[in-house]
Amino acid sequence: MYYVQEGSIELPVEWKDQSINIISASQTGEPSLSMTMTRDDIPWGMSFDEYVADQLRQAGETLKDFTVLHQQEMQIGGHRALQTECKWVAKQGPMHQ
């Protein structure tokens, strides 16, 4: 059983959660404070720190003027996580996440 806020879906047990959740403070769809959570498997042989560095490198190659402003280690559900504050310029204007 796979649970989402709106309900649940019965799926085969071998299916893997690869969802991305984006939670926004905006009520109107305008840019505002948001949080993005991804569920990826770290490639075999790569450490968590190497994986995060690679993801940030890819963002820097893809997003215009991408800059990491702050990073902080944390725990989510007993798992190591990294909170990253960054900014870049998108078609719709400056982004800050």
C-alpha positions in Angstrom: 0.0 0.0 0.0 1.4 3.4 -1.0 0.0 6.4 1.0 -0.3 10.0 -0.2 -2.1 12.8 1.6 -5.1 12.4 -0.6 -5.4 8.6 0.0 -3.6 5.4 -0.9 -2.9 3.2 -3.9 -2.4 -0.5 -3.8 0.9 -1.3 -5.7 3.1 -4.4 -6.1 5.6 -4.6 -3.2 8.6 -4.4 -5.6 7.6 -0.9 -6.8 9.9 1.8 -5.4 9.0 5.3 -4.2 10.8 7.8 -6.5 8.5 10.7 -5.8 9.4 14.4 -5.5 7.3 16.5 -3.1 7.3 20.3 -3.5 5.5 22.1 -0.7 4.8 25.8 -1.2 3.6 28.6 1.1 2.0 30.3 -1.9 -1.8 30.3 -2.0 -2.0 31.9 -5.5 0.7 30.1 -7.4 3.1 33.0 -7.3 6.7 32.4 -6.3 7.1 32.1 -2.5 8.8 30.0 0.1 8.9 26.3 -0.9 10.5 23.0 0.2 11.4 20.2 -2.2 12.0 16.6 -1.0 13.3 13.9 -3.4 13.7 10.2 -2.9 16.6 8.9 -4.9 18.9 5.9 -4.6 22.5 6.8 -4.2 24.5 5.1 -7.0 26.5 2.1 -5.8 29.9 3.1 -4.5 29.0 6.8 -4.1 28.8 8.3 -0.6 26.0 10.6 0.5 28.3 13.6 0.4 29.5 12.7 -3.1 25.9 12.3 -4.2 24.9 15.7 -2.8 27.9 17.4 -4.4 27.1 15.8 -7.8 23.4 16.9 -7.6 24.5 20.5 -6.8 27.0 20.4 -9.6 24.3 19.3 -12.0 22.0 22.1 -10.8 24.9 24.6 -11.3 25.3 23.4 -14.9 21.5 23.6 -15.6 20.3 26.6 -13.7 21.4 30.2 -14.6 23.4 31.9 -11.9 22.9 29.0 -9.5 24.4 29.7 -6.0 24.3 27.7 -2.8 23.6 30.2 0.0 23.6 27.8 3.0 23.7 24.1 3.9 22.8 22.4 7.2 22.8 18.7 8.1 19.6 17.4 9.6 17.7 14.1 10.3 14.4 13.2 8.7 12.8 10.1 10.0 16.1 8.9 11.3 17.8 9.4 8.0 20.6 11.8 7.3 19.5 14.8 5.1 21.0 18.0 3.9 19.0 21.2 3.9 20.3 23.5 1.1 19.3 27.1 0.5 20.0 28.2 -3.0 19.1 30.8 -5.6 19.1 31.0 -9.4 17.5 32.9 -12.2 14.5 31.2 -14.0 12.4 32.4 -17.0 9.8 33.8 -14.6 12.5 35.6 -12.5 14.7 35.2 -9.5 14.2 31.9 -7.6 15.2 31.3 -3.9 14.7 27.8 -2.5 
